[in-house]
Amino acid sequence: MLKRNLSSMAMSLVEVIIGILLLVNPIGFTSGIIIAFGIVLMVMGISLIMEAVFDMIGSIIGHR
């Protein structure tokens, strides 16, 4: 019960903070979200590329 109340309070606090940020600077807030999402996608893409390269190198080395 207490854990659920704390979770609800934390979510409400986050919503209030986001609301204030949107009121103060909506364009900056939106740009920040888009930039953060782009960074996450880039990191995921780079990790997938590196994994594919290491798998390719491993298969080349394994065939010798």
GIURKA-V583371 format. One record per pair of residues at least 6 apart in sequence whose ideal C-beta (glycine too) atoms are under 8 Angstrom apart, sorted by the first residue. I is the first residue (numbers start at 0). J is the second residue. D is the distance in whole Angstrom. If there is no record, write none. Layout:
I_J_D ; I_J_D
//
This chain:
17_28_8 ; 20_28_5 ; 21_28_6
//
